[in-house]
Amino acid sequence: MTPAIRAKLAALGNDLSPEMVQGSIGLLAGMNRGLSSDTQVLRDISYGQDPRHRLDLFRQGDPKGAPVFVFVHGGGFLMGDKHTEGSPFCSNMGDFAARHGMVGVTLTYRLAPEHRFPSGPDDMAMAVDWLRQNVAEHGGDPGRIVLSGQSAGAVHVAGYLAHRADHAEGIGGAVLMSGIYDTHTCAPNASAEAYYGTDRRQWGMASCMPGLLKTEVPVQFSVAEFDPDDFQQQAAQLVEQWYAVRGRYPEMHYLAGHNHLSPALSVGSDQIEVERMLAAFVARVAG
């Protein structure tokens, strides 16, 4: 982030307050360039039975066997969508993929409190099933799927790797931005209770940490400078346990100048460090 944008994000604070959320969205929306004129979009394709089981596909030209980059939105398990009319988000992530020669995918999933754990990993499995069966028709390679998610989206992708490990075999890679990975140690809040339930004693079975420490899928992690304390602590805990188990550090990026929302929101603007980070990872693991 440039010093001027970093200062504006810092002024919004670390907490996920309505002022911080709306301020971040407003700031980065004004900097977004919008969809490339060369990007073709197919919207609202159903990948399952629920009305929330929808995905959008992005591509440029007529790709053949291209890597597939999937972005899963955040929203505290309670809200969020793959596209909102009049907003560049989350279509900026699909457009990013198309501009870099991939097939881009953005998707929605079922929300808490009506749908609790393991609905997230289950929805990821359904989306991956659909892509494995259909993405080749749109120019994508079903053997080179990279899943990414931010916040609650990162938790759902992590849950898929951890709790649906057999199903995740063959996934090219995963990008986890500012996620919560260990339900034993995370801070309780209303969003978490809506998804995991009000009995904290039952949260342990939902923890992604043991499965993440075993996954063979290449993973890129990141945490933002102005992330709330809980996300900072989770990132530090993951690095420590990863090294203890594997004897190597994970690929963990510290995103200086960013807050909890801005890494994904910055894609498609002139703040290009996150876009470069994502493109380099996909090229390495699925290029």
Residue, then its C-alpha position, 0 to 999 in steps of 0.5 A: m500500500t502507498p503511504a497515503i492509502r495505508a494512513k487512511l486504512a490505519a485511521l479506520g482502526n483494527d476492529l471490524s466495526p461498521e465504520m471500518v467495513q464501509g470505509s474500507i469498501g468505499l475507499l477501495a471501490g473508488m480505486n477499482r478499475g472495473l471489469s476489463s473490457d475483454t473479460q466475459v462473465l457467466r453469472d448465477i450458475s447453479y452448483g447445488q440445490d440451495p438458492r445460495h449455491r451459485l457461481d460466476l465464471f470469468r474468462q478472456g478469449d477462448p482458453k484451453g486447459a487454463p488454471v482455475f482460480v476460485f474466490v470465496h467471499g467473507g462475511g462472518f458466516l452470516m452475510g456476503d455475496k459473490h456479486t452486488e450490482g453497482s459494486p466491483f466486489c467480488s467480481n474483481m477477483g474473477d476479473f483478476a483471474a481472467r486477466h492473468g490467463m485463468v478461468g476465474v470463479t466466484l461463488t456464494y455458499r449457505l449462511a449461518p445460523e440456518h446452516r452451521f458447520p460443516s455446511g462450509p466444507d460441504d458447499m466447497a465440495m459441491a462447488v469443486d465437484w461441479l468444476r471438476q465435471n464442467v469447467a473444461e467446457h469453459g476452458g479450465d483444467p479441472g486438474r489445476i483448481v486453486l481455491s482462495g478465500q478471505s475471512a469466513g471464506a478462508v475458513h470454509v476453504a481451510g475446512y474443506l482441506a481439513h475435513r474433506a481431505d480425501h475429496a481435496e486430493g488433486i486440488g492445485g493449491a489454496v490461498l487463505m487470507s486472514g482466516i481463523y483456523d483453530t476453534h479451540t483458541c479463537a475468540p468467541n463472538a456472535s458470528a462464530e456462535a451462529y456457525y459453530g453453535t452456542d456450546r463452546r465445548q462442541w467447537g473443537m471438532a470444527s477446528c481446521m488446524p490438525g487437518l491443515l498441518k497434514t494437508e498435501v495441498p500447497v497453501q499460501f497464507s496471509v495476515a494483514e497489518f491492521d487485522p484484528d487481534d484474533f486473526q493476528q494470533q491465529a496466524a502466529q499460532l499456525v506458523e508456530q505449529w506448522y514449523a513444529v510439525r513440518g520443520r519448515y515455515p509455511e508461506m505466510h505473507y504479512l501484508a503491510g498497510h492492509n486491513h482485514l478487508s483490503p487485500a481482496l478489495s485492492v485487487g483490480s486497483d493500482q495497489i498491485e502487491v496482493e495481485r502479484m502475490l496471488a498470480a505468482f502463487v498460482a503460476r508456481v502451483a498450477g501454472 
